């Protein structure tokens, strides 16, 4: 039996994985200071504005390039933890790195992951 079908399957699999990773639309603004933050009193949406250049243009959100991201789960345990972490970073002057993917309900880049440190 020839190895050709196995090679074709392996090539197709690798090409698919490469294409999928290239289509990933995350953006990761790194080592930024927080300029402002807050939450809406209705709906659980919180926002954080960062210093530095704009981000989010590759995410396809309605606001386009911006220096602000949002998270819609501010009224959950995870959202309260994120807000408390960002507030602590803001008050202590620590820098943040965030991973953004997709758009919030209000059309801003959506928070997926964050790291706080120098």
TIGUDO-570550 format. One record per residue (C-alpha): x, z, y. Coordinates in Angstrom, 1 decimal. Layout:
<sites>
       X       Z       Y
       X       Z       Y
...
</sites>
This chain:
<sites>
       X       Z       Y
     0.0     0.0     0.0
     1.3    -0.9     3.4
     1.9     1.7     6.2
     0.5    -0.7     8.8
    -3.1     0.9     8.8
    -1.5     4.4     9.1
     0.7     3.2    12.0
    -2.3     1.6    13.7
    -4.2     4.9    13.4
    -1.3     6.9    14.7
    -0.8     4.5    17.6
    -4.5     4.6    18.5
    -4.5     8.4    18.4
    -1.4     8.7    20.6
    -2.7     6.2    23.1
    -6.1     8.0    23.3
    -4.4    11.3    23.9
    -2.2     9.9    26.5
    -5.1     8.2    28.3
    -7.1    11.4    28.1
    -4.4    13.5    29.7
    -3.9    10.9    32.4
    -7.6    11.0    33.3
    -7.6    14.7    33.8
    -8.5    15.3    37.4
    -7.3    18.8    37.9
    -5.3    19.7    41.0
    -3.1    22.7    41.3
    -2.2    23.8    44.9
     0.8    26.2    44.3
     2.2    29.1    46.1
    -0.2    29.2    49.1
    -1.2    32.0    51.4
    -4.9    32.8    51.8
    -6.2    32.1    55.3
    -9.8    33.3    54.8
   -12.2    34.2    52.1
   -15.8    35.2    51.7
   -19.1    34.9    49.7
   -22.6    33.7    50.5
   -25.1    36.5    50.3
   -27.4    34.3    48.2
   -26.5    32.3    45.1
   -23.1    33.8    44.2
   -20.9    31.1    45.8
   -17.6    32.4    47.1
   -14.9    30.5    49.0
   -11.2    30.7    49.7
    -9.3    28.8    52.3
    -5.6    28.2    51.8
    -2.7    27.3    54.1
    -0.7    24.1    53.7
    -1.7    20.5    53.0
    -5.2    19.4    51.9
    -6.1    19.1    48.3
    -9.1    18.0    46.2
    -9.1    14.3    47.1
    -8.7    13.3    43.4
   -11.6    15.4    42.3
   -14.3    13.2    43.8
   -16.1    16.1    45.6
   -18.4    15.2    48.5
   -16.3    17.1    51.1
   -13.2    15.0    50.3
    -9.7    16.4    51.0
    -9.9    20.1    52.1
    -8.0    23.3    52.2
   -10.9    25.3    50.7
   -12.1    25.8    47.2
   -15.2    27.6    45.9
   -16.5    29.3    42.8
   -20.2    29.5    42.0
   -20.0    32.5    39.8
   -19.3    35.2    42.4
   -22.2    37.3    41.2
   -20.8    37.6    37.6
   -18.1    39.9    36.3
   -15.6    37.0    36.3
   -16.5    36.0    39.8
   -16.2    39.5    41.2
   -12.8    39.9    39.5
   -11.7    36.6    41.1
   -12.9    37.7    44.5
   -11.3    41.1    44.2
    -8.0    39.5    43.1
    -8.1    37.0    46.1
    -8.9    39.8    48.5
    -6.0    41.9    47.2
    -3.7    38.9    47.5
    -5.0    38.3    51.1
    -4.5    41.9    52.1
    -1.0    42.2    50.6
     0.3    38.8    51.6
     0.8    37.6    48.1
     0.8    33.9    47.4
    -1.7    32.3    45.1
    -1.7    29.3    42.8
    -5.0    27.8    41.7
    -6.1    25.2    39.3
    -9.1    23.2    40.5
   -11.3    20.9    38.5
   -14.6    19.3    39.3
   -16.8    20.3    42.2
   -18.9    23.3    43.1
   -22.6    23.1    43.7
   -21.8    22.7    47.4
   -19.4    19.8    46.9
   -16.0    21.6    47.2
   -13.2    21.8    44.6
   -14.2    24.2    41.9
   -11.9    27.1    40.8
   -10.8    27.1    37.1
    -7.7    29.3    37.0
    -5.6    31.3    39.4
    -2.3    33.1    39.5
    -1.2    35.7    42.1
     2.4    36.4    42.8
     5.4    35.5    45.0
</sites>
